[in-house]
Amino acid sequence: MSAQDDSELIKQFLAGDEKAFNLLVYRYQERVYWLVRRIVVDHDSANDVVQDVFIKVHSSLKGFKGESSLYTWLYRIALNFSFNELRKRKIRQSFSIEQDEIDIESEDESPEKFVISNEYKKIIEEAIKTLPEKQRKVFILRYYEEMPFNEISKLLKTSVGGLKANYFHALKKIGKYVKSKM
Amino acid sequence: MLNRRCNKIESLLIEYLEGSLTIDNSKLVEEHIINCSSCNNVYQDCKLTFEVLKKESSYSIPQNYFSNLPALIQNKISTKKIKFTFPIFSFRFSESIAAIFVIGLIPGLYFLLNDSNFEINNNQFNSEAITEVELNENHYSINLNNEYYFTEKDKTVESKLYLQILIPKDSHKEEMALELNDVILDYLLNDLKTKSEYEYIASVY
């Protein structure tokens, strides 16, 4: 049986079939999760944001006009929610209630390799945090999501040239930051 | 100093580093960065970024996370639907809307919470409750979404309280925290008349 395309699933969902919505969640959950995780960093926040994203999609699908692909629409919501989460975190921190937490767990690597790669991860995370929001979005979408510039252009409604410049500046800044920490 | 050639090379560097540049253009980049220290520095920074990115460890996630996620989402959606049996006033707030609705909502909530069937069991302010903060021209607009437990005819019902509070921009951070607590406590004690310096909207569902 061939996989149903998104528009068929949306139609079925709007006709009252919740299973169709579940299929959409299965289809996109990993991509959305990794995008969100790259931005908010820790798993618990990513988990909350991802759930909120899909709840939002569930309540807003009626208004989805199909002008962009579902995937682009989902990514847009996920980006907005993720950056909102960062803003909320900033405010909570200003009330001195929580610290920025990064959960890094060991897996199959040797202890030495694990320490080194986690050290790199930490530096990269710090470097990414120093980027302005737009550059951060472009960097994550391009590098981690491997999204072509023309797709990012539709998502962020920015010209390809502008995006390339953003990506380039992000790479330069991260490199400079990394150099200063090594 | 950057010249036109440098700008051209910069525009090719991303594809060069990603390995997607044509052979001719790659040669162009290589020849230029050998002779131009400014572009060479930029190239080294970007190259270092890619090298470190390749070495960073991947994130770990709990086992079976993706198998369980759809069920978790469905569960939240169903819970939300059930909670809508309470009176609901849900707004995408803006300052003007807040000003319009605040007058109408508060008496309704006052009535609701004064209903003898309702008793609030949990009135602890929880910082996690902050859902949205916007800095407008003169004030912070803070949306709160806090969980409370109501007792309704001997049955405990988990519910949520929504508040939007506008706090003057020049408030000190510590003062803001206190003010948030004050507003919420006042709200819970139904003493809404004394806080005329604040505007706030609340909804319960």
Contacts between the chains, C-beta under 8 A, distances in Angstrom:
chain1	res1	chain2	res2	distance
A	18	B	74	7.2
A	22	B	70	5.0
A	22	B	74	6.7
A	25	B	69	7.0
A	25	B	70	4.4
A	25	B	73	5.8
A	26	B	70	5.9
A	29	B	66	5.8
A	29	B	69	5.3
A	29	B	70	6.9
A	30	B	66	5.9
A	33	B	61	7.8
A	33	B	65	8.0
A	33	B	66	7.4
A	33	B	69	7.7
A	37	B	59	5.9
A	37	B	61	8.0
A	43	B	59	7.3
A	43	B	60	7.9
A	43	B	61	5.9
A	43	B	62	7.2
A	47	B	65	7.8
A	47	B	69	8.0
A	50	B	69	7.1
A	51	B	69	7.7
A	51	B	72	6.3
A	51	B	73	5.4
A	51	B	76	5.8
A	54	B	73	4.7
A	55	B	73	6.6
A	55	B	76	5.9
A	55	B	77	5.9
A	55	B	80	7.1
A	58	B	73	7.7
A	58	B	77	5.5
A	84	B	132	6.9
A	87	B	133	6.4
A	88	B	130	5.8
A	88	B	131	6.8
A	88	B	132	7.2
A	88	B	133	6.6
A	91	B	130	6.0
A	91	B	133	4.7
A	91	B	142	7.8
A	92	B	127	5.3
A	92	B	128	7.7
A	92	B	130	6.4
A	94	B	173	5.7
A	95	B	127	5.8
A	95	B	173	7.0
A	95	B	176	7.7
A	95	B	177	5.2
A	97	B	127	4.3
A	98	B	127	7.4
A	103	B	60	7.9
A	104	B	57	7.2
A	104	B	59	7.9
A	104	B	60	7.6
A	105	B	60	4.3
A	107	B	57	8.0
A	107	B	58	7.9
A	107	B	60	5.7
A	109	B	57	7.0
A	114	B	57	6.7
A	116	B	55	7.2
A	117	B	55	5.8
A	117	B	56	5.8
A	117	B	57	3.6
A	118	B	56	8.0
A	118	B	57	5.2
A	120	B	52	5.2
A	120	B	55	4.7
A	120	B	56	4.3
A	120	B	57	7.3
A	121	B	56	4.1
A	121	B	57	5.2
A	123	B	52	6.7
A	124	B	52	6.1
A	124	B	53	6.3
A	124	B	56	5.2
A	143	B	53	6.7
A	164	B	11	7.1
A	164	B	14	6.2
A	167	B	14	6.2
A	168	B	10	6.6
A	168	B	13	6.7
A	168	B	14	5.8
A	168	B	46	7.6
A	171	B	14	7.3
A	171	B	17	7.7
A	171	B	45	7.2
A	171	B	46	4.3
A	171	B	49	4.9
A	171	B	50	7.7
A	172	B	42	5.9
A	172	B	45	5.0
A	172	B	46	6.0
A	172	B	49	7.9
A	174	B	45	8.0
A	174	B	49	4.4
A	174	B	52	7.9
A	175	B	44	7.2
A	175	B	45	3.0
A	175	B	46	5.5
A	175	B	47	7.4
A	175	B	48	4.5
A	175	B	49	4.2
A	176	B	45	5.4
A	178	B	48	5.6
A	178	B	49	6.5
A	178	B	52	5.2
A	179	B	45	6.8
A	179	B	48	6.1
